[in-house]
Amino acid sequence: MAKAMRGDRHVSKWSVSLALLAAIMLTGCGDAEMPNGSTRSSPDDVLAQTIERQVAAQAPEHDLRQYVRLYVRGAEGNIDATYLVAHMGGLPSTWKGGHSYWVASSDVPRVLDGGCAVINVLYHEPTSTLVSVHCNGDA
């Protein structure tokens, strides 16, 4: 009986060792979820997170998790961003609140009013400067 118990312990230790080895080998194999909800950490995702941290620090009254955040590369290293409250009508169903998207300029909805349901951001990438953050006007 003692041999069987030792054998069981040996199998148990071996199983645990294999499980640990598998866990170590799998670490980093999957896509980690980022704070903005994306599952990849591309240079654009890192840049969006950098901008969002600066916006949140400058305008903490706006909960960025409530906004669809759209980014467009502009001229001379400028990044134009438009943050739209997620429950705003007319947005594509694939755009989710709390997420950031890099889009073409033509994909950004033109909103002429909306107050702070629409936040406009200008960021200068070469100098890592948040140039402006302001709400849209009201009609």
C-alpha positions in Angstrom: 0.0 0.0 0.0 2.9 2.4 0.8 4.3 1.9 -2.7 1.0 2.7 -4.3 0.8 5.9 -2.3 4.3 6.9 -3.3 3.4 6.2 -6.8 0.3 8.3 -6.6 2.3 11.2 -5.1 4.8 10.8 -7.9 2.1 11.0 -10.5 0.5 13.9 -8.7 3.8 15.8 -8.6 4.4 15.0 -12.2 1.0 16.2 -13.2 1.5 19.5 -11.3 4.9 19.9 -12.9 3.4 19.4 -16.4 0.6 21.8 -15.6 3.1 24.5 -14.4 5.2 24.0 -17.5 2.2 24.4 -19.7 1.2 27.5 -17.9 4.6 29.0 -18.3 4.8 28.1 -21.9 1.4 29.7 -22.6 2.2 32.9 -20.8 2.2 35.7 -23.3 0.8 33.5 -26.1 -2.7 35.1 -26.0 -3.7 38.6 -26.6 -3.9 40.5 -23.3 -6.9 42.8 -23.0 -5.9 46.5 -22.8 -7.6 49.0 -20.5 -9.4 50.5 -23.6 -10.9 47.1 -24.3 -8.7 46.2 -27.3 -6.9 42.9 -27.4 -3.7 44.0 -29.1 -1.0 46.4 -28.1 -0.1 48.0 -31.5 1.8 51.3 -31.6 -1.5 53.1 -32.4 -3.2 51.5 -29.3 -0.3 52.6 -27.1 -0.5 56.1 -28.6 -4.3 56.2 -28.0 -3.8 55.2 -24.3 -1.1 57.9 -23.9 -3.5 60.5 -25.3 -6.4 59.2 -23.1 -4.3 59.4 -20.0 -3.5 63.0 -20.7 -7.1 63.9 -21.6 -8.3 62.2 -18.4 -5.8 64.2 -16.3 -6.8 67.5 -17.9 -10.6 66.9 -18.0 -11.3 64.4 -15.2 -15.0 65.3 -15.2 -15.5 63.3 -18.4 -15.6 59.5 -17.9 -13.9 58.3 -21.0 -15.4 54.8 -20.6 -18.7 56.4 -21.7 -17.3 57.5 -25.0 -16.5 55.9 -28.4 -13.0 57.4 -29.0 -12.1 58.0 -32.7 -8.5 58.9 -33.8 -7.4 60.2 -37.1 -3.8 61.0 -38.2 -3.6 64.5 -39.5 -0.9 66.7 -41.1 2.4 67.5 -39.4 2.2 64.8 -36.8 -1.2 65.9 -35.4 -3.7 63.4 -34.1 -7.3 64.6 -34.3 -9.6 62.8 -31.9 -13.3 62.9 -31.5 -14.9 61.3 -28.5 -18.7 60.6 -28.9 -21.0 59.5 -26.1 -21.7 55.8 -26.8 -25.5 56.2 -26.6 -25.5 58.8 -29.4 -27.7 57.8 -32.2 -26.4 57.0 -35.7 -23.1 55.4 -34.7 -22.1 52.1 -36.2 -23.0 49.1 -34.0 -19.4 48.0 -34.1 -18.3 51.1 -32.2 -18.6 50.4 -28.5 -18.3 52.8 -25.6 -15.1 52.6 -23.7 -13.2 51.6 -26.8 -10.8 53.5 -29.1 -10.7 53.2 -32.9 -8.3 54.5 -35.6 -10.4 55.6 -38.5 -10.3 57.6 -41.7 -11.2 61.2 -41.4 -14.3 60.5 -43.6 -15.5 58.0 -41.0 -15.8 60.5 -38.2 -19.4 61.7 -37.9 -19.8 65.5 -38.3 -21.6 66.8 -35.2 -22.2 70.5 -35.1 -23.4 70.7 -31.5 -23.8 68.2 -28.7 -22.0 70.0 -25.9 -19.9 67.5 -23.9 -21.5 64.5 -25.6 -18.8 65.3 -28.2 -15.3 66.0 -27.1 -12.7 67.3 -29.6 -9.0 66.5 -28.9 -5.9 67.7 -30.7 -2.6 65.9 -29.9 0.8 66.7 -31.4 2.6 63.3 -31.6 6.2 64.6 -32.4 6.2 66.6 -29.1 3.8 64.4 -27.1 1.7 67.5 -26.4 -2.0 67.6 -25.7 -2.8 70.8 -27.6 -6.5 71.1 -26.9 -9.5 69.4 -25.3 -12.9 71.0 -25.7 -16.5 70.1 -25.8 -18.6 70.8 -29.0 -20.8 73.8 -28.9 -24.5 73.7 -28.1 -27.1 74.5 -30.8 
